[in-house]
Amino acid sequence: MGLDQYLSKKIYIGNTLTKDDSNNKTFTLGNQEYPTENLDYLIYEVGYWRKANQIHKWFVDNIQEGNDDCKEYYVSEEKIKELHDLCTEIINDPKKAEELLPSHPGFFFGSYEYDEYYIKDLQHTIEILEPLLNSDDSIYYSSSW
Protein backbone atom coordinates (compact mmCIF):
# COMPACT_ATOMS: atom_id res chain seq x y z
CA MET A 1 0.00 0.00 0.00
CA GLY A 2 1.25 3.46 -0.81
CA LEU A 3 1.75 5.93 -3.60
CA ASP A 4 2.52 4.34 -6.98
CA GLN A 5 3.04 6.56 -10.02
CA TYR A 6 3.12 5.67 -13.69
CA LEU A 7 4.10 7.36 -16.91
CA SER A 8 2.78 5.62 -20.02
CA LYS A 9 3.25 6.00 -23.74
CA LYS A 10 0.11 5.53 -25.81
CA ILE A 11 0.59 4.79 -29.52
CA TYR A 12 -2.38 4.84 -31.87
CA ILE A 13 -2.14 1.96 -34.32
CA GLY A 14 -5.72 1.77 -35.58
CA ASN A 15 -6.23 -1.46 -37.46
CA THR A 16 -2.69 -1.61 -38.87
CA LEU A 17 -2.10 -5.09 -37.46
CA THR A 18 -4.66 -6.55 -39.88
CA LYS A 19 -2.89 -5.19 -42.98
CA ASP A 20 0.18 -7.44 -42.99
CA ASP A 21 0.70 -10.36 -45.34
CA SER A 22 0.35 -12.98 -42.64
CA ASN A 23 -3.43 -12.55 -42.46
CA ASN A 24 -3.11 -12.87 -38.70
CA LYS A 25 -6.44 -11.50 -37.48
CA THR A 26 -5.95 -12.29 -33.79
CA PHE A 27 -3.32 -12.05 -31.11
CA THR A 28 -3.06 -14.20 -28.01
CA LEU A 29 -2.63 -12.91 -24.48
CA GLY A 30 -2.47 -15.66 -21.91
CA ASN A 31 -5.00 -18.25 -23.00
CA GLN A 32 -7.32 -15.70 -24.61
CA GLU A 33 -7.38 -14.72 -28.30
CA TYR A 34 -8.34 -11.17 -29.27
CA PRO A 35 -9.27 -9.81 -32.70
CA THR A 36 -6.72 -7.33 -34.04
CA GLU A 37 -9.37 -5.29 -35.85
CA ASN A 38 -10.47 -3.98 -32.44
CA LEU A 39 -6.96 -3.00 -31.38
CA ASP A 40 -6.57 0.79 -31.51
CA TYR A 41 -3.71 1.58 -29.10
CA LEU A 42 -0.55 0.11 -27.70
CA ILE A 43 0.12 1.39 -24.20
CA TYR A 44 3.30 0.68 -22.33
CA GLU A 45 4.95 1.93 -19.19
CA VAL A 46 7.88 4.31 -19.67
CA GLY A 47 8.24 5.35 -16.04
CA TYR A 48 7.41 4.22 -12.54
CA TRP A 49 7.92 5.84 -9.14
CA ARG A 50 7.18 4.55 -5.67
CA LYS A 51 6.31 7.19 -3.05
CA ALA A 52 8.03 10.05 -4.89
CA ASN A 53 5.52 12.46 -3.37
CA GLN A 54 7.27 15.63 -4.61
CA ILE A 55 6.96 14.36 -8.20
CA HIS A 56 3.34 13.41 -7.63
CA LYS A 57 2.57 16.86 -6.22
CA TRP A 58 4.12 18.46 -9.30
CA PHE A 59 1.90 16.38 -11.59
CA VAL A 60 -1.21 17.14 -9.50
CA ASP A 61 -0.48 20.89 -9.53
CA ASN A 62 0.76 21.22 -13.12
CA ILE A 63 -1.06 18.53 -15.08
CA GLN A 64 -4.13 17.52 -13.09
CA GLU A 65 -5.38 21.03 -12.25
CA GLY A 66 -5.16 20.21 -8.52
CA ASN A 67 -7.28 17.04 -8.76
CA ASP A 68 -5.57 14.19 -6.94
CA ASP A 69 -8.00 11.58 -8.24
CA CYS A 70 -5.85 8.71 -9.59
CA LYS A 71 -7.08 9.27 -13.15
CA GLU A 72 -4.95 9.28 -16.28
CA TYR A 73 -3.79 12.69 -17.57
CA TYR A 74 -2.05 13.72 -20.79
CA VAL A 75 1.41 15.26 -20.29
CA SER A 76 2.63 17.59 -23.04
CA GLU A 77 6.21 17.64 -24.28
CA GLU A 78 6.50 21.14 -22.82
CA LYS A 79 5.56 19.87 -19.35
CA ILE A 80 7.97 16.93 -19.62
CA LYS A 81 10.78 19.40 -20.35
CA GLU A 82 9.63 21.68 -17.51
CA LEU A 83 9.79 18.88 -14.93
CA HIS A 84 13.10 17.62 -16.31
CA ASP A 85 14.65 21.09 -16.05
CA LEU A 86 13.24 21.61 -12.56
CA CYS A 87 14.75 18.35 -11.31
CA THR A 88 18.10 19.26 -12.89
CA GLU A 89 18.06 22.69 -11.25
CA ILE A 90 17.43 21.22 -7.81
CA ILE A 91 20.11 18.55 -8.21
CA ASN A 92 22.54 21.35 -9.08
CA ASP A 93 21.41 23.40 -6.05
CA PRO A 94 19.62 21.22 -3.44
CA LYS A 95 18.89 24.28 -1.28
CA LYS A 96 16.12 25.13 -3.77
CA ALA A 97 14.27 21.85 -3.20
CA GLU A 98 11.71 22.99 -0.66
CA GLU A 99 10.89 26.13 -2.64
CA LEU A 100 10.75 24.65 -6.16
CA LEU A 101 9.57 21.07 -5.63
CA PRO A 102 8.18 20.65 -2.13
CA SER A 103 7.36 17.34 -0.51
CA HIS A 104 3.70 16.44 -0.35
CA PRO A 105 2.15 14.76 2.68
CA GLY A 106 -0.38 12.04 2.16
CA PHE A 107 -1.51 8.68 3.46
CA PHE A 108 1.42 6.29 2.75
CA PHE A 109 3.15 8.90 0.53
CA GLY A 110 6.64 8.22 1.87
CA SER A 111 9.23 10.54 3.40
CA TYR A 112 8.92 14.33 3.47
CA GLU A 113 12.63 14.90 4.05
CA TYR A 114 14.93 16.69 1.61
CA ASP A 115 17.62 14.04 1.85
CA GLU A 116 19.53 11.67 -0.42
CA TYR A 117 16.33 9.73 -1.21
CA TYR A 118 14.63 12.92 -2.36
CA ILE A 119 17.60 13.58 -4.70
CA LYS A 120 17.53 9.96 -5.93
CA ASP A 121 13.87 10.45 -6.86
CA LEU A 122 14.87 13.49 -8.91
CA GLN A 123 17.69 11.59 -10.62
CA HIS A 124 15.29 8.76 -11.39
CA THR A 125 12.80 11.27 -12.80
CA ILE A 126 15.46 12.71 -15.12
CA GLU A 127 16.31 9.19 -16.32
CA ILE A 128 12.64 8.59 -17.11
CA LEU A 129 12.08 11.94 -18.84
CA GLU A 130 15.26 12.26 -20.95
CA PRO A 131 14.20 9.72 -23.60
CA LEU A 132 10.85 11.52 -23.88
CA LEU A 133 12.33 14.95 -24.63
CA ASN A 134 11.87 16.05 -28.25
CA SER A 135 9.55 13.18 -29.09
CA ASP A 136 6.08 13.18 -30.59
CA ASP A 137 4.82 10.45 -28.28
CA SER A 138 1.57 10.77 -26.35
CA ILE A 139 2.50 10.50 -22.68
CA TYR A 140 0.11 10.03 -19.76
CA TYR A 141 0.54 10.21 -15.98
CA SER A 142 -1.50 8.26 -13.47
CA SER A 143 -1.17 7.29 -9.84
CA SER A 144 -2.74 5.04 -7.27
CA TRP A 145 -2.71 5.11 -3.50
N, C-alpha and C positions, 0 to 999 in steps of 0.2 A: 504494500500500500504506500502511496506517495505520489509525488508529481512526476509524471512521465510526459516527455515532449517529443514531438515528431515533426520532421520536415520531409515532405513528399514531393516527388516530381510526377506530374500527370501528363501523359502523352496521348493526344488524340490520334487514334489509328483508323477510326471508322470501320469499314468492312474490308480493309486491305488484306487481311489474312485469308480471305476467300478468293483472291485474285491470282494466287500462285499456280504453277503448273501441276502441283501435286494433287490438286482437287481435294485437299484435306479440309473438310467442312466442320470438323470438331477438334477440340483439344481436350486432353484428359488432365484432371486435377484430382489427385487421390484416386478413388475408384469411380468418380463421376465424370461423364463426358458432357461437354458444353458446346453448343453450336457457335462457330466463329462469326456467323453473320450478326450475332447480337453483341459482339465484343466491340466497344467503342473506345475504351481507354485502357492504357497500361499505367498502373500506379505503382511506384516503388519508393521505398524509404531512402532518402539521401542524408538524413541526419537524425540523431537521437540524443536526447539529454535525459539525465535522471536527477531531479531535484536541483536544477540550475535555475533557482527562483528569480535571479536578476534578469536572466534571459527571458523567462516567461513573462515577467512584468513588462519588459520592453515590448514583447509581442502584443500583450493585452493593451498597453497604452498606445502603441503606434500602428497596429494592424487591426485589432479587434474593437476599436473605438471604446475601450474601457469595459467591454463585456467579457468576463472570465467565465465562459460557458461551455468549454470543452468542444466547441464546434470547429469545423475546418474553415480556414481563412486563406484567401489568396495573398501572396507576398510578392510585390513587384520587384523588379531588378533594382530599382532605385532604393527600396527599403533594405534589400539584401546588402547593398553596398554601404548604406548608412550604418547598419548594425556592425558590419565588418570593420568599418573605419572607427567606430566608437570603441569596439573591443581593442583594436590596435592602439588607439590613443591611451586607453587606460593601462594596458600592458606597459606602454612606454613611460607612463607616469601614474603609478598606482594610487597616489594621493587624490586623484580625481574620481576614484571609483564611487564613493558614496554620493557625490554630486551628480555624476553623469549616468551611472547605471546602478541605482540603489538596490539593495536586497529587498525581497518582498516576503513578508510573513504570510503564512498560510498553514492549514492543517496538513502536516507531513510534507512540508515544502523544503526541508533541509535546513542547513546552516544559514545564519544571517551575518556571519563574520566576513570581513574583508581580508581573507588570509590566502594561503597558497592554494587552497581548493577553489576559492573564488577565481583566482588567476587561471587555474587549470581549466575551469569552465569557459573562460574567455578564449584561451588557446584552442580548446576543443571547438568552440564556435567558429573561430577563424578557419580551422581545418575543414569544417563542414561547408562554410560559405565560399571559400576561395574558388572551388571548382564551378560554382554557380554564377560567379561574376562574369559579366559580358556574355551571357547565354540567353537564348530565347525560350528557355524552358518555362513551363507553368509550374510554379512552386506554391505549396500550401503548408500552413502551420496548423497543428492541432495539439491538444494536450488532454491528459486525463489525470484525475486525482480522486 
